[in-house]
């Protein structure tokens, strides 16, 4: 009788050990799965951070893309749009509505040639194409002078409408240049440097032509 009881006890004990083993195996499995999921999450987060991290190249592409597409409200996330236009009194006229401002860059094309980064400084060498503002202003001046010499009594704002017409002209000639754009990292964030090189890249020959006309007191 006692032998049977012992065998029964041993059988129960073995079953209990099996159950405990299963529980341990499940706990180990859950633990391993948890570790794998945690590692995957860490890798995913690191990938997202690296993907979203702004680089000088991404920053420049964002600025130029938004300018070309006329998304003026997005430009100020990266650069002062008014600071670009403020380089010339010609572009600060009230006749320059949103559509005209968009037309300034609707022929913009670019190709990044080289990116150099060293600590908190970076430069991008690019080939960039936009309307040739020397030709635009020359045609504007021809229209304005022709109107004046014909005896038309035009207000200043009416004369500036000739400039608006030339800027909006779909047949406006373009010019391709090679420019070097500078960047500086501040508070771990890249910022584009607004200087004459950038202005001349975005608005080819505008600054030089306006300076010449101002010196000759033609505008």
PyMOL CGO cylinders between C-alpha atoms (Angstrom):
from pymol import cmd
from pymol.cgo import CYLINDER

trace = [
    CYLINDER, 0.00, 0.00, 0.00, 2.76, 2.38, 0.95, 0.3, 1, 1, 1, 1, 1, 1,
    CYLINDER, 2.76, 2.38, 0.95, 4.66, 1.52, -2.23, 0.3, 1, 1, 1, 1, 1, 1,
    CYLINDER, 4.66, 1.52, -2.23, 1.64, 2.49, -4.33, 0.3, 1, 1, 1, 1, 1, 1,
    CYLINDER, 1.64, 2.49, -4.33, 1.31, 5.77, -2.45, 0.3, 1, 1, 1, 1, 1, 1,
    CYLINDER, 1.31, 5.77, -2.45, 5.00, 6.54, -2.99, 0.3, 1, 1, 1, 1, 1, 1,
    CYLINDER, 5.00, 6.54, -2.99, 4.71, 5.84, -6.72, 0.3, 1, 1, 1, 1, 1, 1,
    CYLINDER, 4.71, 5.84, -6.72, 1.63, 8.00, -6.91, 0.3, 1, 1, 1, 1, 1, 1,
    CYLINDER, 1.63, 8.00, -6.91, 3.47, 10.77, -5.05, 0.3, 1, 1, 1, 1, 1, 1,
    CYLINDER, 3.47, 10.77, -5.05, 6.47, 10.50, -7.38, 0.3, 1, 1, 1, 1, 1, 1,
    CYLINDER, 6.47, 10.50, -7.38, 4.18, 10.67, -10.41, 0.3, 1, 1, 1, 1, 1, 1,
    CYLINDER, 4.18, 10.67, -10.41, 2.47, 13.79, -9.07, 0.3, 1, 1, 1, 1, 1, 1,
    CYLINDER, 2.47, 13.79, -9.07, 5.85, 15.30, -8.26, 0.3, 1, 1, 1, 1, 1, 1,
    CYLINDER, 5.85, 15.30, -8.26, 7.08, 14.67, -11.80, 0.3, 1, 1, 1, 1, 1, 1,
    CYLINDER, 7.08, 14.67, -11.80, 3.95, 16.27, -13.22, 0.3, 1, 1, 1, 1, 1, 1,
    CYLINDER, 3.95, 16.27, -13.22, 4.47, 19.30, -10.98, 0.3, 1, 1, 1, 1, 1, 1,
    CYLINDER, 4.47, 19.30, -10.98, 8.10, 19.56, -12.08, 0.3, 1, 1, 1, 1, 1, 1,
    CYLINDER, 8.10, 19.56, -12.08, 6.98, 19.43, -15.70, 0.3, 1, 1, 1, 1, 1, 1,
    CYLINDER, 6.98, 19.43, -15.70, 4.47, 22.23, -15.12, 0.3, 1, 1, 1, 1, 1, 1,
    CYLINDER, 4.47, 22.23, -15.12, 7.11, 24.30, -13.32, 0.3, 1, 1, 1, 1, 1, 1,
    CYLINDER, 7.11, 24.30, -13.32, 9.48, 23.67, -16.23, 0.3, 1, 1, 1, 1, 1, 1,
    CYLINDER, 9.48, 23.67, -16.23, 6.83, 24.80, -18.69, 0.3, 1, 1, 1, 1, 1, 1,
    CYLINDER, 6.83, 24.80, -18.69, 6.18, 27.95, -16.67, 0.3, 1, 1, 1, 1, 1, 1,
    CYLINDER, 6.18, 27.95, -16.67, 9.89, 28.70, -16.54, 0.3, 1, 1, 1, 1, 1, 1,
    CYLINDER, 9.89, 28.70, -16.54, 10.21, 28.11, -20.28, 0.3, 1, 1, 1, 1, 1, 1,
    CYLINDER, 10.21, 28.11, -20.28, 7.29, 30.45, -20.96, 0.3, 1, 1, 1, 1, 1, 1,
    CYLINDER, 7.29, 30.45, -20.96, 8.76, 33.10, -18.71, 0.3, 1, 1, 1, 1, 1, 1,
    CYLINDER, 8.76, 33.10, -18.71, 12.12, 32.76, -20.48, 0.3, 1, 1, 1, 1, 1, 1,
    CYLINDER, 12.12, 32.76, -20.48, 10.37, 32.98, -23.85, 0.3, 1, 1, 1, 1, 1, 1,
    CYLINDER, 10.37, 32.98, -23.85, 8.42, 36.11, -22.83, 0.3, 1, 1, 1, 1, 1, 1,
    CYLINDER, 8.42, 36.11, -22.83, 11.63, 37.62, -21.48, 0.3, 1, 1, 1, 1, 1, 1,
    CYLINDER, 11.63, 37.62, -21.48, 13.50, 36.95, -24.73, 0.3, 1, 1, 1, 1, 1, 1,
    CYLINDER, 13.50, 36.95, -24.73, 10.60, 38.33, -26.80, 0.3, 1, 1, 1, 1, 1, 1,
    CYLINDER, 10.60, 38.33, -26.80, 10.52, 41.47, -24.64, 0.3, 1, 1, 1, 1, 1, 1,
    CYLINDER, 10.52, 41.47, -24.64, 14.23, 42.01, -25.17, 0.3, 1, 1, 1, 1, 1, 1,
    CYLINDER, 14.23, 42.01, -25.17, 13.89, 41.52, -28.93, 0.3, 1, 1, 1, 1, 1, 1,
    CYLINDER, 13.89, 41.52, -28.93, 10.97, 44.00, -29.09, 0.3, 1, 1, 1, 1, 1, 1,
    CYLINDER, 10.97, 44.00, -29.09, 12.93, 46.54, -27.02, 0.3, 1, 1, 1, 1, 1, 1,
    CYLINDER, 12.93, 46.54, -27.02, 15.95, 46.22, -29.32, 0.3, 1, 1, 1, 1, 1, 1,
    CYLINDER, 15.95, 46.22, -29.32, 13.73, 46.62, -32.40, 0.3, 1, 1, 1, 1, 1, 1,
    CYLINDER, 13.73, 46.62, -32.40, 12.16, 49.75, -30.91, 0.3, 1, 1, 1, 1, 1, 1,
    CYLINDER, 12.16, 49.75, -30.91, 15.56, 51.24, -30.11, 0.3, 1, 1, 1, 1, 1, 1,
    CYLINDER, 15.56, 51.24, -30.11, 16.79, 50.53, -33.65, 0.3, 1, 1, 1, 1, 1, 1,
    CYLINDER, 16.79, 50.53, -33.65, 13.57, 52.01, -35.12, 0.3, 1, 1, 1, 1, 1, 1,
    CYLINDER, 13.57, 52.01, -35.12, 13.82, 55.17, -33.01, 0.3, 1, 1, 1, 1, 1, 1,
    CYLINDER, 13.82, 55.17, -33.01, 17.48, 55.60, -33.94, 0.3, 1, 1, 1, 1, 1, 1,
    CYLINDER, 17.48, 55.60, -33.94, 16.61, 55.16, -37.62, 0.3, 1, 1, 1, 1, 1, 1,
    CYLINDER, 16.61, 55.16, -37.62, 13.81, 57.76, -37.41, 0.3, 1, 1, 1, 1, 1, 1,
    CYLINDER, 13.81, 57.76, -37.41, 16.09, 60.24, -35.64, 0.3, 1, 1, 1, 1, 1, 1,
    CYLINDER, 16.09, 60.24, -35.64, 18.82, 59.81, -38.25, 0.3, 1, 1, 1, 1, 1, 1,
    CYLINDER, 18.82, 59.81, -38.25, 16.31, 60.00, -41.08, 0.3, 1, 1, 1, 1, 1, 1,
    CYLINDER, 16.31, 60.00, -41.08, 14.67, 63.16, -39.82, 0.3, 1, 1, 1, 1, 1, 1,
    CYLINDER, 14.67, 63.16, -39.82, 17.91, 64.87, -38.82, 0.3, 1, 1, 1, 1, 1, 1,
    CYLINDER, 17.91, 64.87, -38.82, 18.36, 68.02, -40.87, 0.3, 1, 1, 1, 1, 1, 1,
    CYLINDER, 18.36, 68.02, -40.87, 21.56, 68.18, -42.88, 0.3, 1, 1, 1, 1, 1, 1,
    CYLINDER, 21.56, 68.18, -42.88, 22.83, 71.14, -44.95, 0.3, 1, 1, 1, 1, 1, 1,
    CYLINDER, 22.83, 71.14, -44.95, 21.84, 69.27, -48.13, 0.3, 1, 1, 1, 1, 1, 1,
    CYLINDER, 21.84, 69.27, -48.13, 18.30, 68.55, -46.88, 0.3, 1, 1, 1, 1, 1, 1,
    CYLINDER, 18.30, 68.55, -46.88, 17.94, 72.10, -45.63, 0.3, 1, 1, 1, 1, 1, 1,
    CYLINDER, 17.94, 72.10, -45.63, 18.95, 73.56, -49.00, 0.3, 1, 1, 1, 1, 1, 1,
    CYLINDER, 18.95, 73.56, -49.00, 16.67, 71.19, -50.92, 0.3, 1, 1, 1, 1, 1, 1,
    CYLINDER, 16.67, 71.19, -50.92, 13.75, 72.11, -48.64, 0.3, 1, 1, 1, 1, 1, 1,
    CYLINDER, 13.75, 72.11, -48.64, 14.30, 75.84, -49.16, 0.3, 1, 1, 1, 1, 1, 1,
    CYLINDER, 14.30, 75.84, -49.16, 14.68, 75.60, -52.94, 0.3, 1, 1, 1, 1, 1, 1,
    CYLINDER, 14.68, 75.60, -52.94, 11.77, 73.18, -53.32, 0.3, 1, 1, 1, 1, 1, 1,
    CYLINDER, 11.77, 73.18, -53.32, 9.43, 75.44, -51.35, 0.3, 1, 1, 1, 1, 1, 1,
    CYLINDER, 9.43, 75.44, -51.35, 10.55, 78.49, -53.33, 0.3, 1, 1, 1, 1, 1, 1,
    CYLINDER, 10.55, 78.49, -53.33, 9.98, 76.72, -56.65, 0.3, 1, 1, 1, 1, 1, 1,
    CYLINDER, 9.98, 76.72, -56.65, 6.55, 75.42, -55.58, 0.3, 1, 1, 1, 1, 1, 1,
    CYLINDER, 6.55, 75.42, -55.58, 5.52, 78.83, -54.25, 0.3, 1, 1, 1, 1, 1, 1,
    CYLINDER, 5.52, 78.83, -54.25, 5.03, 77.58, -50.69, 0.3, 1, 1, 1, 1, 1, 1,
    CYLINDER, 5.03, 77.58, -50.69, 5.99, 80.92, -49.21, 0.3, 1, 1, 1, 1, 1, 1,
    CYLINDER, 5.99, 80.92, -49.21, 4.47, 80.21, -45.79, 0.3, 1, 1, 1, 1, 1, 1,
    CYLINDER, 4.47, 80.21, -45.79, 6.93, 77.34, -45.30, 0.3, 1, 1, 1, 1, 1, 1,
    CYLINDER, 6.93, 77.34, -45.30, 10.02, 79.31, -46.26, 0.3, 1, 1, 1, 1, 1, 1,
    CYLINDER, 10.02, 79.31, -46.26, 10.16, 81.21, -42.98, 0.3, 1, 1, 1, 1, 1, 1,
    CYLINDER, 10.16, 81.21, -42.98, 10.78, 77.91, -41.18, 0.3, 1, 1, 1, 1, 1, 1,
    CYLINDER, 10.78, 77.91, -41.18, 14.25, 77.99, -42.69, 0.3, 1, 1, 1, 1, 1, 1,
    CYLINDER, 14.25, 77.99, -42.69, 14.95, 81.52, -43.90, 0.3, 1, 1, 1, 1, 1, 1,
    CYLINDER, 14.95, 81.52, -43.90, 13.38, 84.99, -43.89, 0.3, 1, 1, 1, 1, 1, 1,
    CYLINDER, 13.38, 84.99, -43.89, 11.61, 85.32, -47.23, 0.3, 1, 1, 1, 1, 1, 1,
    CYLINDER, 11.61, 85.32, -47.23, 11.24, 89.07, -46.78, 0.3, 1, 1, 1, 1, 1, 1,
    CYLINDER, 11.24, 89.07, -46.78, 14.97, 89.34, -46.12, 0.3, 1, 1, 1, 1, 1, 1,
    CYLINDER, 14.97, 89.34, -46.12, 15.61, 87.89, -49.59, 0.3, 1, 1, 1, 1, 1, 1,
    CYLINDER, 15.61, 87.89, -49.59, 13.20, 90.29, -51.30, 0.3, 1, 1, 1, 1, 1, 1,
    CYLINDER, 13.20, 90.29, -51.30, 14.31, 93.19, -49.12, 0.3, 1, 1, 1, 1, 1, 1,
    CYLINDER, 14.31, 93.19, -49.12, 17.63, 93.35, -50.94, 0.3, 1, 1, 1, 1, 1, 1,
    CYLINDER, 17.63, 93.35, -50.94, 15.92, 95.49, -53.59, 0.3, 1, 1, 1, 1, 1, 1,
    CYLINDER, 15.92, 95.49, -53.59, 13.34, 98.27, -53.40, 0.3, 1, 1, 1, 1, 1, 1,
    CYLINDER, 13.34, 98.27, -53.40, 12.05, 97.06, -56.75, 0.3, 1, 1, 1, 1, 1, 1,
    CYLINDER, 12.05, 97.06, -56.75, 10.73, 93.89, -55.15, 0.3, 1, 1, 1, 1, 1, 1,
    CYLINDER, 10.73, 93.89, -55.15, 9.08, 95.58, -52.17, 0.3, 1, 1, 1, 1, 1, 1,
    CYLINDER, 9.08, 95.58, -52.17, 6.34, 97.26, -54.19, 0.3, 1, 1, 1, 1, 1, 1,
    CYLINDER, 6.34, 97.26, -54.19, 2.70, 96.72, -53.19, 0.3, 1, 1, 1, 1, 1, 1,
    CYLINDER, 2.70, 96.72, -53.19, 2.08, 95.47, -56.74, 0.3, 1, 1, 1, 1, 1, 1,
    CYLINDER, 2.08, 95.47, -56.74, 4.03, 92.40, -55.76, 0.3, 1, 1, 1, 1, 1, 1,
    CYLINDER, 4.03, 92.40, -55.76, 1.15, 90.19, -54.68, 0.3, 1, 1, 1, 1, 1, 1,
    CYLINDER, 1.15, 90.19, -54.68, 1.53, 86.53, -53.70, 0.3, 1, 1, 1, 1, 1, 1,
    CYLINDER, 1.53, 86.53, -53.70, 1.32, 85.28, -57.29, 0.3, 1, 1, 1, 1, 1, 1,
    CYLINDER, 1.32, 85.28, -57.29, 4.06, 87.64, -58.45, 0.3, 1, 1, 1, 1, 1, 1,
    CYLINDER, 4.06, 87.64, -58.45, 6.29, 86.64, -55.54, 0.3, 1, 1, 1, 1, 1, 1,
    CYLINDER, 6.29, 86.64, -55.54, 5.80, 82.99, -56.49, 0.3, 1, 1, 1, 1, 1, 1,
    CYLINDER, 5.80, 82.99, -56.49, 6.70, 83.80, -60.09, 0.3, 1, 1, 1, 1, 1, 1,
    CYLINDER, 6.70, 83.80, -60.09, 10.15, 84.95, -58.99, 0.3, 1, 1, 1, 1, 1, 1,
    CYLINDER, 10.15, 84.95, -58.99, 11.19, 81.33, -58.51, 0.3, 1, 1, 1, 1, 1, 1,
    CYLINDER, 11.19, 81.33, -58.51, 8.90, 79.23, -60.70, 0.3, 1, 1, 1, 1, 1, 1,
    CYLINDER, 8.90, 79.23, -60.70, 11.76, 78.47, -63.13, 0.3, 1, 1, 1, 1, 1, 1,
    CYLINDER, 11.76, 78.47, -63.13, 14.18, 77.53, -60.36, 0.3, 1, 1, 1, 1, 1, 1,
    CYLINDER, 14.18, 77.53, -60.36, 16.29, 74.41, -61.01, 0.3, 1, 1, 1, 1, 1, 1,
    CYLINDER, 16.29, 74.41, -61.01, 19.36, 73.16, -59.18, 0.3, 1, 1, 1, 1, 1, 1,
    CYLINDER, 19.36, 73.16, -59.18, 21.90, 70.38, -58.92, 0.3, 1, 1, 1, 1, 1, 1,
    CYLINDER, 21.90, 70.38, -58.92, 24.10, 69.82, -55.88, 0.3, 1, 1, 1, 1, 1, 1,
    CYLINDER, 24.10, 69.82, -55.88, 27.69, 69.26, -56.96, 0.3, 1, 1, 1, 1, 1, 1,
    CYLINDER, 27.69, 69.26, -56.96, 29.60, 68.97, -53.69, 0.3, 1, 1, 1, 1, 1, 1,
    CYLINDER, 29.60, 68.97, -53.69, 28.94, 69.08, -49.93, 0.3, 1, 1, 1, 1, 1, 1,
    CYLINDER, 28.94, 69.08, -49.93, 31.71, 69.89, -47.45, 0.3, 1, 1, 1, 1, 1, 1,
    CYLINDER, 31.71, 69.89, -47.45, 31.14, 69.68, -43.70, 0.3, 1, 1, 1, 1, 1, 1,
    CYLINDER, 31.14, 69.68, -43.70, 33.66, 70.48, -40.97, 0.3, 1, 1, 1, 1, 1, 1,
    CYLINDER, 33.66, 70.48, -40.97, 32.45, 70.69, -37.37, 0.3, 1, 1, 1, 1, 1, 1,
    CYLINDER, 32.45, 70.69, -37.37, 29.92, 73.55, -37.20, 0.3, 1, 1, 1, 1, 1, 1,
    CYLINDER, 29.92, 73.55, -37.20, 30.55, 74.88, -40.70, 0.3, 1, 1, 1, 1, 1, 1,
    CYLINDER, 30.55, 74.88, -40.70, 29.44, 73.54, -44.06, 0.3, 1, 1, 1, 1, 1, 1,
    CYLINDER, 29.44, 73.54, -44.06, 29.42, 74.61, -47.71, 0.3, 1, 1, 1, 1, 1, 1,
    CYLINDER, 29.42, 74.61, -47.71, 27.48, 73.34, -50.69, 0.3, 1, 1, 1, 1, 1, 1,
    CYLINDER, 27.48, 73.34, -50.69, 28.64, 73.90, -54.23, 0.3, 1, 1, 1, 1, 1, 1,
    CYLINDER, 28.64, 73.90, -54.23, 25.67, 73.80, -56.58, 0.3, 1, 1, 1, 1, 1, 1,
    CYLINDER, 25.67, 73.80, -56.58, 24.61, 74.54, -60.11, 0.3, 1, 1, 1, 1, 1, 1,
    CYLINDER, 24.61, 74.54, -60.11, 21.49, 76.71, -59.98, 0.3, 1, 1, 1, 1, 1, 1,
    CYLINDER, 21.49, 76.71, -59.98, 19.19, 78.12, -62.66, 0.3, 1, 1, 1, 1, 1, 1,
    CYLINDER, 19.19, 78.12, -62.66, 16.59, 80.88, -62.41, 0.3, 1, 1, 1, 1, 1, 1,
    CYLINDER, 16.59, 80.88, -62.41, 15.26, 83.83, -64.38, 0.3, 1, 1, 1, 1, 1, 1,
    CYLINDER, 15.26, 83.83, -64.38, 17.90, 86.32, -65.44, 0.3, 1, 1, 1, 1, 1, 1,
    CYLINDER, 17.90, 86.32, -65.44, 16.85, 89.50, -63.65, 0.3, 1, 1, 1, 1, 1, 1,
    CYLINDER, 16.85, 89.50, -63.65, 19.25, 91.63, -65.66, 0.3, 1, 1, 1, 1, 1, 1,
    CYLINDER, 19.25, 91.63, -65.66, 17.21, 90.92, -68.79, 0.3, 1, 1, 1, 1, 1, 1,
    CYLINDER, 17.21, 90.92, -68.79, 13.92, 91.28, -66.88, 0.3, 1, 1, 1, 1, 1, 1,
    CYLINDER, 13.92, 91.28, -66.88, 14.91, 94.71, -65.56, 0.3, 1, 1, 1, 1, 1, 1,
    CYLINDER, 14.91, 94.71, -65.56, 16.28, 95.83, -68.93, 0.3, 1, 1, 1, 1, 1, 1,
    CYLINDER, 16.28, 95.83, -68.93, 12.96, 94.99, -70.61, 0.3, 1, 1, 1, 1, 1, 1,
    CYLINDER, 12.96, 94.99, -70.61, 11.09, 96.68, -67.76, 0.3, 1, 1, 1, 1, 1, 1,
    CYLINDER, 11.09, 96.68, -67.76, 13.19, 99.84, -68.19, 0.3, 1, 1, 1, 1, 1, 1,
    CYLINDER, 13.19, 99.84, -68.19, 12.63, 99.85, -71.96, 0.3, 1, 1, 1, 1, 1, 1,
    CYLINDER, 12.63, 99.85, -71.96, 8.85, 99.71, -71.44, 0.3, 1, 1, 1, 1, 1, 1,
    CYLINDER, 8.85, 99.71, -71.44, 8.93, 102.38, -68.75, 0.3, 1, 1, 1, 1, 1, 1,
    CYLINDER, 8.93, 102.38, -68.75, 11.14, 104.78, -70.73, 0.3, 1, 1, 1, 1, 1, 1,
    CYLINDER, 11.14, 104.78, -70.73, 9.12, 104.21, -73.88, 0.3, 1, 1, 1, 1, 1, 1,
    CYLINDER, 9.12, 104.21, -73.88, 5.93, 105.06, -71.98, 0.3, 1, 1, 1, 1, 1, 1,
    CYLINDER, 5.93, 105.06, -71.98, 7.51, 108.23, -70.52, 0.3, 1, 1, 1, 1, 1, 1,
    CYLINDER, 7.51, 108.23, -70.52, 8.90, 109.42, -73.86, 0.3, 1, 1, 1, 1, 1, 1,
    CYLINDER, 8.90, 109.42, -73.86, 5.55, 108.81, -75.55, 0.3, 1, 1, 1, 1, 1, 1,
    CYLINDER, 5.55, 108.81, -75.55, 4.07, 111.44, -73.25, 0.3, 1, 1, 1, 1, 1, 1,
    CYLINDER, 4.07, 111.44, -73.25, 2.05, 109.10, -71.01, 0.3, 1, 1, 1, 1, 1, 1,
    CYLINDER, 2.05, 109.10, -71.01, 1.45, 110.54, -67.55, 0.3, 1, 1, 1, 1, 1, 1,
    CYLINDER, 1.45, 110.54, -67.55, 2.01, 107.42, -65.44, 0.3, 1, 1, 1, 1, 1, 1,
    CYLINDER, 2.01, 107.42, -65.44, 2.12, 107.05, -61.69, 0.3, 1, 1, 1, 1, 1, 1,
    CYLINDER, 2.12, 107.05, -61.69, 5.12, 105.29, -60.15, 0.3, 1, 1, 1, 1, 1, 1,
    CYLINDER, 5.12, 105.29, -60.15, 3.01, 102.25, -59.24, 0.3, 1, 1, 1, 1, 1, 1,
    CYLINDER, 3.01, 102.25, -59.24, 1.76, 102.00, -62.83, 0.3, 1, 1, 1, 1, 1, 1,
    CYLINDER, 1.76, 102.00, -62.83, 5.33, 101.99, -64.10, 0.3, 1, 1, 1, 1, 1, 1,
    CYLINDER, 5.33, 101.99, -64.10, 6.20, 99.21, -61.67, 0.3, 1, 1, 1, 1, 1, 1,
    CYLINDER, 6.20, 99.21, -61.67, 3.41, 97.14, -63.21, 0.3, 1, 1, 1, 1, 1, 1,
    CYLINDER, 3.41, 97.14, -63.21, 5.72, 96.78, -66.22, 0.3, 1, 1, 1, 1, 1, 1,
    CYLINDER, 5.72, 96.78, -66.22, 8.17, 94.99, -63.94, 0.3, 1, 1, 1, 1, 1, 1,
    CYLINDER, 8.17, 94.99, -63.94, 5.41, 92.69, -62.68, 0.3, 1, 1, 1, 1, 1, 1,
    CYLINDER, 5.41, 92.69, -62.68, 4.53, 91.84, -66.29, 0.3, 1, 1, 1, 1, 1, 1,
    CYLINDER, 4.53, 91.84, -66.29, 8.13, 90.91, -67.10, 0.3, 1, 1, 1, 1, 1, 1,
    CYLINDER, 8.13, 90.91, -67.10, 8.52, 88.78, -63.97, 0.3, 1, 1, 1, 1, 1, 1,
    CYLINDER, 8.52, 88.78, -63.97, 5.29, 86.91, -64.77, 0.3, 1, 1, 1, 1, 1, 1,
    CYLINDER, 5.29, 86.91, -64.77, 6.31, 86.46, -68.40, 0.3, 1, 1, 1, 1, 1, 1,
    CYLINDER, 6.31, 86.46, -68.40, 6.47, 82.71, -69.08, 0.3, 1, 1, 1, 1, 1, 1,
    CYLINDER, 6.47, 82.71, -69.08, 9.07, 83.34, -71.79, 0.3, 1, 1, 1, 1, 1, 1,
    CYLINDER, 9.07, 83.34, -71.79, 11.50, 84.97, -69.36, 0.3, 1, 1, 1, 1, 1, 1,
    CYLINDER, 11.50, 84.97, -69.36, 15.08, 83.96, -70.09, 0.3, 1, 1, 1, 1, 1, 1,
    CYLINDER, 15.08, 83.96, -70.09, 17.02, 81.96, -67.51, 0.3, 1, 1, 1, 1, 1, 1,
    CYLINDER, 17.02, 81.96, -67.51, 20.67, 81.83, -66.51, 0.3, 1, 1, 1, 1, 1, 1,
    CYLINDER, 20.67, 81.83, -66.51, 22.67, 78.99, -64.93, 0.3, 1, 1, 1, 1, 1, 1,
    CYLINDER, 22.67, 78.99, -64.93, 25.40, 79.71, -62.38, 0.3, 1, 1, 1, 1, 1, 1,
    CYLINDER, 25.40, 79.71, -62.38, 27.66, 77.83, -60.02, 0.3, 1, 1, 1, 1, 1, 1,
    CYLINDER, 27.66, 77.83, -60.02, 27.45, 79.12, -56.45, 0.3, 1, 1, 1, 1, 1, 1,
    CYLINDER, 27.45, 79.12, -56.45, 28.80, 78.17, -53.04, 0.3, 1, 1, 1, 1, 1, 1,
    CYLINDER, 28.80, 78.17, -53.04, 26.24, 78.35, -50.22, 0.3, 1, 1, 1, 1, 1, 1,
    CYLINDER, 26.24, 78.35, -50.22, 27.37, 78.54, -46.59, 0.3, 1, 1, 1, 1, 1, 1,
    CYLINDER, 27.37, 78.54, -46.59, 25.83, 76.96, -43.48, 0.3, 1, 1, 1, 1, 1, 1,
    CYLINDER, 25.83, 76.96, -43.48, 26.43, 77.26, -39.74, 0.3, 1, 1, 1, 1, 1, 1,
    CYLINDER, 26.43, 77.26, -39.74, 25.31, 74.90, -37.00, 0.3, 1, 1, 1, 1, 1, 1,
    CYLINDER, 25.31, 74.90, -37.00, 23.76, 76.65, -33.98, 0.3, 1, 1, 1, 1, 1, 1,
    CYLINDER, 23.76, 76.65, -33.98, 22.25, 74.79, -31.01, 0.3, 1, 1, 1, 1, 1, 1,
    CYLINDER, 22.25, 74.79, -31.01, 22.79, 71.55, -32.90, 0.3, 1, 1, 1, 1, 1, 1,
    CYLINDER, 22.79, 71.55, -32.90, 20.72, 72.82, -35.83, 0.3, 1, 1, 1, 1, 1, 1,
    CYLINDER, 20.72, 72.82, -35.83, 21.94, 73.78, -39.29, 0.3, 1, 1, 1, 1, 1, 1,
    CYLINDER, 21.94, 73.78, -39.29, 21.13, 77.28, -40.57, 0.3, 1, 1, 1, 1, 1, 1,
    CYLINDER, 21.13, 77.28, -40.57, 21.72, 78.71, -44.03, 0.3, 1, 1, 1, 1, 1, 1,
    CYLINDER, 21.72, 78.71, -44.03, 23.82, 81.89, -44.23, 0.3, 1, 1, 1, 1, 1, 1,
    CYLINDER, 23.82, 81.89, -44.23, 22.04, 84.81, -45.89, 0.3, 1, 1, 1, 1, 1, 1,
    CYLINDER, 22.04, 84.81, -45.89, 24.71, 86.69, -47.82, 0.3, 1, 1, 1, 1, 1, 1,
    CYLINDER, 24.71, 86.69, -47.82, 25.28, 88.13, -51.30, 0.3, 1, 1, 1, 1, 1, 1,
    CYLINDER, 25.28, 88.13, -51.30, 26.24, 84.72, -52.68, 0.3, 1, 1, 1, 1, 1, 1,
    CYLINDER, 26.24, 84.72, -52.68, 22.87, 83.27, -51.66, 0.3, 1, 1, 1, 1, 1, 1,
    CYLINDER, 22.87, 83.27, -51.66, 20.91, 86.29, -52.94, 0.3, 1, 1, 1, 1, 1, 1,
    CYLINDER, 20.91, 86.29, -52.94, 22.76, 86.18, -56.27, 0.3, 1, 1, 1, 1, 1, 1,
    CYLINDER, 22.76, 86.18, -56.27, 22.05, 82.46, -56.54, 0.3, 1, 1, 1, 1, 1, 1,
    CYLINDER, 22.05, 82.46, -56.54, 18.32, 82.90, -55.97, 0.3, 1, 1, 1, 1, 1, 1,
    CYLINDER, 18.32, 82.90, -55.97, 17.88, 86.16, -57.91, 0.3, 1, 1, 1, 1, 1, 1,
    CYLINDER, 17.88, 86.16, -57.91, 20.59, 86.12, -60.60, 0.3, 1, 1, 1, 1, 1, 1,
    CYLINDER, 20.59, 86.12, -60.60, 22.00, 89.54, -61.60, 0.3, 1, 1, 1, 1, 1, 1,
    CYLINDER, 22.00, 89.54, -61.60, 19.32, 91.44, -59.67, 0.3, 1, 1, 1, 1, 1, 1,
    CYLINDER, 19.32, 91.44, -59.67, 21.57, 93.06, -57.09, 0.3, 1, 1, 1, 1, 1, 1,
    CYLINDER, 21.57, 93.06, -57.09, 24.27, 94.00, -59.61, 0.3, 1, 1, 1, 1, 1, 1,
    CYLINDER, 24.27, 94.00, -59.61, 21.78, 95.44, -62.12, 0.3, 1, 1, 1, 1, 1, 1,
    CYLINDER, 21.78, 95.44, -62.12, 19.90, 97.46, -59.51, 0.3, 1, 1, 1, 1, 1, 1,
    CYLINDER, 19.90, 97.46, -59.51, 23.17, 98.85, -58.11, 0.3, 1, 1, 1, 1, 1, 1,
    CYLINDER, 23.17, 98.85, -58.11, 24.19, 99.97, -61.61, 0.3, 1, 1, 1, 1, 1, 1,
    CYLINDER, 24.19, 99.97, -61.61, 20.86, 101.67, -62.23, 0.3, 1, 1, 1, 1, 1, 1,
    CYLINDER, 20.86, 101.67, -62.23, 20.99, 103.34, -58.81, 0.3, 1, 1, 1, 1, 1, 1,
    CYLINDER, 20.99, 103.34, -58.81, 24.50, 104.64, -59.48, 0.3, 1, 1, 1, 1, 1, 1,
    CYLINDER, 24.50, 104.64, -59.48, 23.31, 106.08, -62.78, 0.3, 1, 1, 1, 1, 1, 1,
    CYLINDER, 23.31, 106.08, -62.78, 20.24, 107.48, -61.01, 0.3, 1, 1, 1, 1, 1, 1,
    CYLINDER, 20.24, 107.48, -61.01, 17.90, 105.69, -63.40, 0.3, 1, 1, 1, 1, 1, 1,
    CYLINDER, 17.90, 105.69, -63.40, 15.70, 104.28, -60.62, 0.3, 1, 1, 1, 1, 1, 1,
]
cmd.load_cgo(trace, "trace")
